[in-house]
Amino acid sequence: MSTMVALGPLVHHQIPSLPTLFTKTPLTSSLNYPHRAPLSVPTTSVSFKSSSYRPVVTARATETDATTRTQTDQLADVVFTDTFPVRRAQKVEGKLIIKLDKGNSEGKWELMVGCTLPGKWILHWGVNYVDDTGSEWDQPPIEMRPPDSIPVKDYAIETPLKISSKEKEVENLQTVKIGFDSKSLIAAINFVLKDEETGAWYQHKGRDFKISVIDCLPGNRETIGSKKGALGQLSSMILQSEGVDSDGVKSSNDPKGTSPRSSLKSFCEEHPIVKETLFDNAVKVSVSTCPETAKKLLYMETDLPGDIVVHWGVCKDESKKWEIPAEPHPVKTTNFKNKALRTILQRKGEEGAGGLFTMEQGLVGFLFVLKLNDDTWLNCMGNDFYVPLSTSSDLEKLSVKNQSEDSIQKVLTETVESDSSPISKKDGLSDPTISEYTDEIINEIRSLVTGISSEKKRKTKSKETQETILQEIEKLAAEAYSIFRSPIPAFTESDVIEKIEPEAPVKICSGTGSGFEILCQGFNWESNKSGRWYMELQEKAAELASLGFTVVWLPPPTESISPEGYMPKDLYNLNSRYGTVDELKILIEKFHEFDIKVLGDAVLNHRCAHHQNQNGVWNIFGGRLNWDDRAVVADDPHFQGRGNKSSGDNFHAAPNIDHSQDFVRKDLKEWLCWLRKDIGYDGWRLDYVRGFWGGYVKDYMEVTEPYFAVGEYWDSLSYSYGEMDHNQDAHRQRIIDWINATSGTAGAFDVTTKGILHAALERCEYWRLSDEKGKPPGVVGWWPSRAVTFIENHDTGSTQGHWRFPGGREMQGYAYILTHPGTPSVFYDHIFSHLNSEISALISIRTRNKINCRSTVNITKAERDVYAAIIDEKVAVKIGPGHYEPQHQHGNQNWSLAREGRDYKVWEAS
């Protein structure tokens, strides 16, 4: 395995180095800071040097009753002290030099790319040939490749820059030189510069550098050396092919236009380049109580250089809502939009800066972030710095109060939520025969919680009264639980159903979303090839919303060995073959404008390494998550990991990550939280979850709190003598077991249902769509709220076609999953095809009748040539060539035909 980076139209790449550091850039930072630090400003970047607007803060001096630090120590008792580590970036400026000159012999030319900044720099490059169409790179011929070059798949080369003894006129210059023949068929040389230490990229105006060696290129893109630049004198650079005139038209003496001849001219160009290096500093805060006034005195000091602005506020309860305290305020304090205060710390020579803040009684906490003089924001691991102002006794009372409220909420949730784990192969617990008893209990619990909440706001409820209410709630919960779990039920198994009336408020859960989600897979296996998929998909957001989709699943966003994204390398590098990180953010914002939630495709099972170990095995990682071989499982012989044994099945194409390691889970949690908070994802599609224990997924879901999450648990169905078994309980039980290991925090793709639909439709054996107990035979029959049904995806269909749905029968499949419970997923290729109108009509029927992931199914017919079912007594569906009419089965209900197509019909109850 060789190292590689993602290709495509990469933009100026920025990778956050730590969540504590926020660096202003023209694209992502915000100068309007209402009450907290900017959320999505990356920290490590390599960019064009540019001036940036900085707002002017007019300091207003306000006299306070604060004493000096020494006096404070003498007169007040210190009740809190802490030191917060912070990390900041310092810019180092250098030059990127591009030079084209004649070689030592006739017809030979040499392209030199150099960088004056220290570090490990890699030239990632490729070529275009004369007869190429499009903008895809190709690998250059072997004779063009400098020493130590490494091929990247079949489209690029990586060559390290080295200190050159011949280039003495420029200090610390690292260079790489590429020689080529003017008689070759090379049309252009493309490259980007990569900082191997940080994983950051440097490009030309947000695009790849492109050195044209002929005067006409496909796409007529602007190239380096094609005209005078603003940053250096360029000569025109033209390498014309013999038989191609100045307008790019083939001449008559060479109809193929392939005989090259050169009119190439030398040039040299310089670009400023900025690299940000991280430095560690600290902020020390101490809180004292003044014995005379009982006010809190907060002293802050830091070794950060330059002018330090404290952007701060206070909170009066545990909600940590920013408020402006009453005056007096420190000297050099300004009011920021009536939402926060800004105070400039006083410099103490070269040693740092400090300031004293006086707080009135009754405040719970002091919140702040720091702003450096270069518009860099510093915070605490992605959150505001928080300093408690309450005494220890106050904190103890607050802790008891919070524990009581948490217990109330837990009891309420466990009592009201009837979506329990079906370990015994039942899905759901609620039943009309017991609802009259439990509804009354639930209403009583809600009333008690409402009462304690309202009293809490008035702060008049005593601790004893709260505990009494809590005990009463626990009694009611126990009564409700005993009704649900009675060992002598008053109903049969066929009566047990999972049902939530659509009209009732539905709890948002990561395993189900709202319960009414309709998922669109927003890509196929070829989507990466355009290099601008994010921008293309942005144009379809409005149409997807109009069709009724509520969630869209996007492709893996990270740098990847494979262009499709499923062999991730640097997890914090979100410039991929699908587009840039900024284009990704714009796309997510566009979907949010149409109330569509966005799922990120998170590949957590495996990761491709950056370096080899002493044995030549690729198991040493780079980038921000620079793990060693302890992060790799020990039982995969291909990658010689030093971690523990795998908790799942190994994926042998890349190092399998050991999720049992604390540092691995910590890093992955931070990464997922960064994707949620800074990039904007709402939830996850989890790749290859067979590879690690579902309990780790539960851990990740609880930290990231996704709106919706679904895992890909894929294995083979049961076959006997080459034919699929009717009973697929063992297969769906494995998926159920994984979902249960996550405690239901994630759903799973219903591979069982897809396989059974294949057999039923291909062989005209529609009886397969009912299990031995008359229920749907897939995961949707046992745990419908956690089943994500589908008929095709990027692996099974598209250009891969590993398990393609029976041709011409796709709409039968969609008629099934779009009318049944579970969360249906529709494949991109089907949406934007001749199936569009039929899929749209079925989505409208589902939405109109409020069919949800917990809807009930009554299978009315499952025979050789026809399957039929009634869903929620609102929708009837039949698939297969056989005959079925719902009124024949339900004569007391009127049905009207809503949609029909090839071998399927759907009716709605009038």
Sequence and secondary structure as in RCSB ss.txt:
>XXXX:A:sequence
MSTMVALGPLVHHQIPSLPTLFTKTPLTSSLNYPHRAPLSVPTTSVSFKSSSYRPVVTARATETDATTRTQTDQL
ADVVFTDTFPVRRAQKVEGKLIIKLDKGNSEGKWELMVGCTLPGKWILHWGVNYVDDTGSEWDQPPIEMRPPDSI
PVKDYAIETPLKISSKEKEVENLQTVKIGFDSKSLIAAINFVLKDEETGAWYQHKGRDFKISVIDCLPGNRETIG
SKKGALGQLSSMILQSEGVDSDGVKSSNDPKGTSPRSSLKSFCEEHPIVKETLFDNAVKVSVSTCPETAKKLLYM
ETDLPGDIVVHWGVCKDESKKWEIPAEPHPVKTTNFKNKALRTILQRKGEEGAGGLFTMEQGLVGFLFVLKLNDD
TWLNCMGNDFYVPLSTSSDLEKLSVKNQSEDSIQKVLTETVESDSSPISKKDGLSDPTISEYTDEIINEIRSLVT
GISSEKKRKTKSKETQETILQEIEKLAAEAYSIFRSPIPAFTESDVIEKIEPEAPVKICSGTGSGFEILCQGFNW
ESNKSGRWYMELQEKAAELASLGFTVVWLPPPTESISPEGYMPKDLYNLNSRYGTVDELKILIEKFHEFDIKVLG
DAVLNHRCAHHQNQNGVWNIFGGRLNWDDRAVVADDPHFQGRGNKSSGDNFHAAPNIDHSQDFVRKDLKEWLCWL
RKDIGYDGWRLDYVRGFWGGYVKDYMEVTEPYFAVGEYWDSLSYSYGEMDHNQDAHRQRIIDWINATSGTAGAFD
VTTKGILHAALERCEYWRLSDEKGKPPGVVGWWPSRAVTFIENHDTGSTQGHWRFPGGREMQGYAYILTHPGTPS
VFYDHIFSHLNSEISALISIRTRNKINCRSTVNITKAERDVYAAIIDEKVAVKIGPGHYEPQHQHGNQNWSLARE
GRDYKVWEAS
>XXXX:A:secstr
       SS    EE S TTEEE  TTT  S  SSS  SS  SEEEE                     HHHHHHH
SEEEEEEEEEEEEEEEEEEEEEEEEEE SSTTEEEEEEEE SSS EEEEEEEEETT  SS  B   GGG  TT E
EETTTEEEEE EE SS TTSTT EEEEEEEETTS EEEEEEEEEETTT  EE BTTB EEEESSS  TT    BT
SS BTTB     B  EETB TTS B TT TT  EE  B   EEEEEEEEEEEEEEEEEEEEEEE TTT  EEEEE
EE   S  EEEEEEESSTT   B   S   SSEEEETTTEEEEE EE TTS EEEEEEE TT  EEEEEEE TTS
EEE BTTB EEEE S HHHHHHHHHHHHHHHHHHHHHHHHH      TTS      HHHHHHHHHHHHHHHHHHH
HHHHHHHHT   HHHHHHHHHHHHHHHHHHHHHHT SS SS GGG      TTS    BTTTBTS   EEE   T
TGGGGS HHHHHHTTHHHHHHHT  EEE    S BSSTTSSSB  TT   BTTB HHHHHHHHHHHHHTT EEEE
EE  SB   SEE TTS EEE  SSS   GGGB TT TTTT  S   SS   TTS BB TTSHHHHHHHHHHHHHI
IIII   EEEES GGGS HHHHHHHHHHH  SEEEE       EETTEE S  HHHHHHHHHHHHHTTTSSEEE 
HHHHHHHHHHHHHT GGGGS TTSS SSHHHH GGGEEE S  TTTSTTT TT   TT HHHHHHHHTTSSSEEE
EEHHHHTSTTHHHHHHHHHHHHHTT  TT  EEEEEE SS EEEEETTTEEEEESSS   HHHH TTS EEEEEE
ETTEEEEEE 
